[in-house]
């Protein structure tokens, strides 16, 4: 995983101070290369099973090449098969798309939005909650429900 650490300044907190008094600035170190799902797992908000389900879903999303692209890929396709059962890249992409669609369907109606935004689009929970017009701090519970259903789909124990 890419590790790119930067310092971010937090907004001033606490009661108003007297005129002329300076506020103490607080900052935090943030890893820009860490996904929101990875952050939730690293800080104990997601158990291993749910994290693995999310990573598996993101892997299928990327293998299926579902992310929007700006231009055509001009890289050459090399097909190296190791027997009759090996899938070519197109078949792998189609299989990944089927798994992704099945996992999102297993999450259920209403849960696919938060699942896609946090796991696939790598939006933070507050950003996803705001985009979906949800109350603050409600996204984590809904995301856990969705990831639990995705873990059942992938048969992760």
Buried (B, 14 or more C-beta within 10 A) or exposed (E): EEEEEEEEEEEEEEEEEEEEEEEEEEEEEEBEEBBBBBBBBEEEBBEEBBBBBBBBBBEBBEBBEBEEEEEEEEEEEEEEEEEEEEEEEEEEBEBBBEBBEBBBEBBEEEBBBBBBBBBBBBBBBEBBBEEBEBEEEEBBEBBBBBBBBBBBBBEBE
